Amino acid sequence: MIRLDARDLEILRVLAREGRITKAALAERINLSPTPAWDRLKKLEKAGLISGYRAEIDLRKLGPTVTVFVAAELADHTSATFRTFEEGLQRHDEVLACWALGGGFDYLLQIVTRDIDSYQRLIDSMLDARIGIARYHTYIVTKQVKRAGTPPLELIADQTD
């Protein structure tokens, strides 16, 4: 675990909101000159705290889509079944995210497809591929209420000051 100071946390906050910010603008925001700001950024990247930079794409501008969350329960709980399921998901670009869960269901999947028919064809292909799904529950997103934002860094980071 890496210990962070207030400036490190501010760098992470700024980058979470504005990943394309210039080095000079980042330095200005955190009240440092560009070289020390850049050194801190490189340290955070090297430590693996920054896993990547990406664009947020508004799919509504491209055409109709449907977002679906799927709670999946596997047929059994062997490591081979978990591995088969996780490897099987990698073949489906429509699966944007997947989380392993403790509790009632084994996994929660976030899926985006063109429409419900496309979603059903995807699920059917997963079932036909026998990747271990015993039961699943579909939850169709009707409205996005909150979008992923800046993580609550001050609540979870081990700070030095």
C-alpha atoms as a printed R data frame, in Angstrom:
    type eleno elety resid chain resno       x       y       z
1   ATOM     1    CA   MET     A     1   0.000   0.000   0.000
2   ATOM     2    CA   ILE     A     2   1.298   3.452  -0.864
3   ATOM     3    CA   ARG     A     3   1.017   6.409   1.466
4   ATOM     4    CA   LEU     A     4  -0.294   9.578  -0.162
5   ATOM     5    CA   ASP     A     5  -0.145  13.194   0.829
6   ATOM     6    CA   ALA     A     6  -2.710  15.889   0.057
7   ATOM     7    CA   ARG     A     7  -1.095  16.776  -3.287
8   ATOM     8    CA   ASP     A     8  -1.057  13.162  -4.431
9   ATOM     9    CA   LEU     A     9  -4.746  12.886  -3.587
10  ATOM    10    CA   GLU     A    10  -5.458  16.111  -5.451
11  ATOM    11    CA   ILE     A    11  -3.632  14.790  -8.540
12  ATOM    12    CA   LEU     A    12  -5.824  11.687  -8.460
13  ATOM    13    CA   ARG     A    13  -8.982  13.779  -7.987
14  ATOM    14    CA   VAL     A    14  -8.140  16.084 -10.890
15  ATOM    15    CA   LEU     A    15  -7.257  13.182 -13.202
16  ATOM    16    CA   ALA     A    16 -10.445  11.292 -12.305
17  ATOM    17    CA   ARG     A    17 -12.440  14.321 -13.502
18  ATOM    18    CA   GLU     A    18 -10.196  15.466 -16.350
19  ATOM    19    CA   GLY     A    19  -7.953  12.735 -17.697
20  ATOM    20    CA   ARG     A    20  -6.822  14.850 -20.648
21  ATOM    21    CA   ILE     A    21  -5.537  17.752 -18.578
22  ATOM    22    CA   THR     A    22  -2.141  19.069 -19.642
23  ATOM    23    CA   LYS     A    23   0.909  18.728 -17.439
24  ATOM    24    CA   ALA     A    24   1.048  22.505 -16.987
25  ATOM    25    CA   ALA     A    25  -2.630  22.770 -16.059
26  ATOM    26    CA   LEU     A    26  -2.321  19.865 -13.612
27  ATOM    27    CA   ALA     A    27   0.682  21.519 -11.967
28  ATOM    28    CA   GLU     A    28  -1.237  24.782 -11.652
29  ATOM    29    CA   ARG     A    29  -4.259  23.028 -10.113
30  ATOM    30    CA   ILE     A    30  -2.167  21.373  -7.416
31  ATOM    31    CA   ASN     A    31  -0.010  24.461  -6.835
32  ATOM    32    CA   LEU     A    32   3.319  22.970  -7.949
33  ATOM    33    CA   SER     A    33   5.699  23.687 -10.784
34  ATOM    34    CA   PRO     A    34   5.401  21.315 -13.777
35  ATOM    35    CA   THR     A    35   8.469  19.133 -13.106
36  ATOM    36    CA   PRO     A    36   7.595  18.124  -9.508
37  ATOM    37    CA   ALA     A    37   3.951  17.641 -10.552
38  ATOM    38    CA   TRP     A    38   5.075  15.392 -13.415
39  ATOM    39    CA   ASP     A    39   7.379  13.443 -11.059
40  ATOM    40    CA   ARG     A    40   4.477  12.855  -8.668
41  ATOM    41    CA   LEU     A    41   2.222  11.752 -11.523
42  ATOM    42    CA   LYS     A    42   4.854   9.284 -12.772
43  ATOM    43    CA   LYS     A    43   5.234   7.937  -9.205
44  ATOM    44    CA   LEU     A    44   1.463   7.358  -8.986
45  ATOM    45    CA   GLU     A    45   1.437   5.629 -12.376
46  ATOM    46    CA   LYS     A    46   4.438   3.445 -11.486
47  ATOM    47    CA   ALA     A    47   2.738   2.436  -8.220
48  ATOM    48    CA   GLY     A    48  -0.268   1.273 -10.252
49  ATOM    49    CA   LEU     A    49  -2.700   3.776  -8.726
50  ATOM    50    CA   ILE     A    50  -3.548   5.110 -12.185
51  ATOM    51    CA   SER     A    51  -4.558   2.151 -14.306
52  ATOM    52    CA   GLY     A    52  -5.347   4.045 -17.495
53  ATOM    53    CA   TYR     A    53  -6.808   7.034 -19.265
54  ATOM    54    CA   ARG     A    54  -9.953   6.698 -21.341
55  ATOM    55    CA   ALA     A    55 -12.742   8.676 -22.930
56  ATOM    56    CA   GLU     A    56 -16.317   8.580 -21.681
57  ATOM    57    CA   ILE     A    57 -18.480   7.879 -24.711
58  ATOM    58    CA   ASP     A    58 -22.122   8.949 -24.816
59  ATOM    59    CA   LEU     A    59 -23.664   5.950 -26.555
60  ATOM    60    CA   ARG     A    60 -26.985   7.782 -26.999
61  ATOM    61    CA   LYS     A    61 -25.292   9.906 -29.678
62  ATOM    62    CA   LEU     A    62 -24.519   6.765 -31.694
63  ATOM    63    CA   GLY     A    63 -28.004   5.280 -31.655
64  ATOM    64    CA   PRO     A    64 -30.349   3.353 -29.421
65  ATOM    65    CA   THR     A    65 -28.822   1.055 -26.820
66  ATOM    66    CA   VAL     A    66 -29.994  -0.810 -23.768
67  ATOM    67    CA   THR     A    67 -27.986  -1.276 -20.581
68  ATOM    68    CA   VAL     A    68 -28.726  -4.408 -18.598
69  ATOM    69    CA   PHE     A    69 -27.416  -5.665 -15.283
70  ATOM    70    CA   VAL     A    70 -27.431  -9.423 -14.893
71  ATOM    71    CA   ALA     A    71 -27.125 -11.217 -11.570
72  ATOM    72    CA   ALA     A    72 -25.721 -14.659 -12.388
73  ATOM    73    CA   GLU     A    73 -25.522 -17.761 -10.256
74  ATOM    74    CA   LEU     A    74 -23.191 -20.543 -11.316
75  ATOM    75    CA   ALA     A    75 -24.091 -24.213 -11.449
76  ATOM    76    CA   ASP     A    76 -21.459 -25.116  -8.874
77  ATOM    77    CA   HIS     A    77 -18.736 -23.414  -6.914
78  ATOM    78    CA   THR     A    78 -15.554 -25.070  -8.035
79  ATOM    79    CA   SER     A    79 -12.544 -23.052  -9.082
80  ATOM    80    CA   ALA     A    80 -12.801 -24.642 -12.549
81  ATOM    81    CA   THR     A    81 -16.381 -23.378 -12.951
82  ATOM    82    CA   PHE     A    82 -15.428 -19.859 -11.846
83  ATOM    83    CA   ARG     A    83 -12.483 -19.893 -14.253
84  ATOM    84    CA   THR     A    84 -14.643 -21.214 -17.144
85  ATOM    85    CA   PHE     A    85 -17.234 -18.490 -16.541
86  ATOM    86    CA   GLU     A    86 -14.677 -15.678 -16.260
87  ATOM    87    CA   GLU     A    87 -12.819 -16.834 -19.369
88  ATOM    88    CA   GLY     A    88 -16.098 -17.244 -21.262
89  ATOM    89    CA   LEU     A    89 -17.072 -13.627 -20.570
90  ATOM    90    CA   GLN     A    90 -13.917 -12.365 -22.242
91  ATOM    91    CA   ARG     A    91 -15.337 -13.360 -25.639
92  ATOM    92    CA   HIS     A    92 -18.262 -10.935 -25.324
93  ATOM    93    CA   ASP     A    93 -17.508  -7.243 -25.872
94  ATOM    94    CA   GLU     A    94 -21.079  -6.418 -24.838
95  ATOM    95    CA   VAL     A    95 -20.115  -7.291 -21.248
96  ATOM    96    CA   LEU     A    96 -18.609  -3.999 -20.105
97  ATOM    97    CA   ALA     A    97 -17.967  -5.000 -16.516
98  ATOM    98    CA   CYS     A    98 -18.319  -7.981 -14.242
99  ATOM    99    CA   TRP     A    99 -17.955  -8.208 -10.485
100 ATOM   100    CA   ALA     A   100 -17.629 -11.369  -8.381
101 ATOM   101    CA   LEU     A   101 -20.003 -11.109  -5.414
102 ATOM   102    CA   GLY     A   102 -20.260 -12.566  -1.957
103 ATOM   103    CA   GLY     A   103 -23.801 -13.485  -0.987
104 ATOM   104    CA   GLY     A   104 -26.767 -14.698  -2.999
105 ATOM   105    CA   PHE     A   105 -25.461 -14.357  -6.549
106 ATOM   106    CA   ASP     A   106 -22.000 -15.164  -7.795
107 ATOM   107    CA   TYR     A   107 -21.541 -12.355 -10.349
108 ATOM   108    CA   LEU     A   108 -23.025  -9.039 -11.427
109 ATOM   109    CA   LEU     A   109 -22.570  -8.196 -15.104
110 ATOM   110    CA   GLN     A   110 -23.063  -4.863 -16.841
111 ATOM   111    CA   ILE     A   111 -24.057  -5.394 -20.462
112 ATOM   112    CA   VAL     A   112 -24.749  -2.923 -23.265
113 ATOM   113    CA   THR     A   113 -26.449  -4.019 -26.486
114 ATOM   114    CA   ARG     A   114 -28.404  -2.404 -29.290
115 ATOM   115    CA   ASP     A   115 -31.764  -3.680 -28.027
116 ATOM   116    CA   ILE     A   116 -33.451  -6.344 -25.888
117 ATOM   117    CA   ASP     A   117 -33.421  -8.835 -28.746
118 ATOM   118    CA   SER     A   118 -29.618  -8.469 -29.041
119 ATOM   119    CA   TYR     A   119 -29.330  -8.906 -25.281
120 ATOM   120    CA   GLN     A   120 -31.383 -12.118 -25.394
121 ATOM   121    CA   ARG     A   121 -29.254 -13.504 -28.226
122 ATOM   122    CA   LEU     A   122 -26.153 -12.767 -26.135
123 ATOM   123    CA   ILE     A   123 -27.555 -14.566 -23.080
124 ATOM   124    CA   ASP     A   124 -28.657 -17.496 -25.247
125 ATOM   125    CA   SER     A   125 -25.147 -17.772 -26.699
126 ATOM   126    CA   MET     A   126 -23.647 -17.723 -23.196
127 ATOM   127    CA   LEU     A   127 -26.019 -20.473 -22.075
128 ATOM   128    CA   ASP     A   128 -25.295 -22.508 -25.219
129 ATOM   129    CA   ALA     A   129 -21.550 -22.119 -24.585
130 ATOM   130    CA   ARG     A   130 -22.022 -23.798 -21.203
131 ATOM   131    CA   ILE     A   131 -19.816 -21.391 -19.294
132 ATOM   132    CA   GLY     A   132 -21.442 -22.405 -16.013
133 ATOM   133    CA   ILE     A   133 -24.543 -20.218 -15.658
134 ATOM   134    CA   ALA     A   134 -27.278 -22.023 -13.704
135 ATOM   135    CA   ARG     A   135 -29.632 -19.068 -13.171
136 ATOM   136    CA   TYR     A   136 -29.651 -15.413 -14.051
137 ATOM   137    CA   HIS     A   137 -31.824 -12.397 -13.346
138 ATOM   138    CA   THR     A   138 -32.065  -9.503 -15.778
139 ATOM   139    CA   TYR     A   139 -32.420  -5.883 -14.653
140 ATOM   140    CA   ILE     A   140 -32.999  -3.398 -17.472
141 ATOM   141    CA   VAL     A   141 -31.773   0.147 -16.859
142 ATOM   142    CA   THR     A   142 -34.588   2.632 -17.436
143 ATOM   143    CA   LYS     A   143 -32.676   5.772 -16.464
144 ATOM   144    CA   GLN     A   144 -29.165   6.648 -15.371
145 ATOM   145    CA   VAL     A   145 -29.401   8.530 -12.097
146 ATOM   146    CA   LYS     A   146 -25.719   8.985 -11.283
147 ATOM   147    CA   ARG     A   147 -22.621   8.429 -13.348
148 ATOM   148    CA   ALA     A   148 -19.341   7.150 -11.950
149 ATOM   149    CA   GLY     A   149 -17.484  10.047 -10.452
150 ATOM   150    CA   THR     A   150 -14.344  10.660  -8.501
151 ATOM   151    CA   PRO     A   151 -13.713   7.909  -5.967
152 ATOM   152    CA   PRO     A   152 -13.924   9.036  -2.299
153 ATOM   153    CA   LEU     A   153 -10.138   9.159  -2.009
154 ATOM   154    CA   GLU     A   154 -10.063  10.891   1.358
155 ATOM   155    CA   LEU     A   155 -12.155   8.103   2.874
156 ATOM   156    CA   ILE     A   156 -10.025   5.222   1.657
157 ATOM   157    CA   ALA     A   157  -6.461   6.483   1.204
158 ATOM   158    CA   ASP     A   158  -3.772   5.982   3.817
159 ATOM   159    CA   GLN     A   159  -2.558   9.569   4.139
160 ATOM   160    CA   THR     A   160   0.634  10.868   5.698
161 ATOM   161    CA   ASP     A   161  -0.628  14.331   6.600
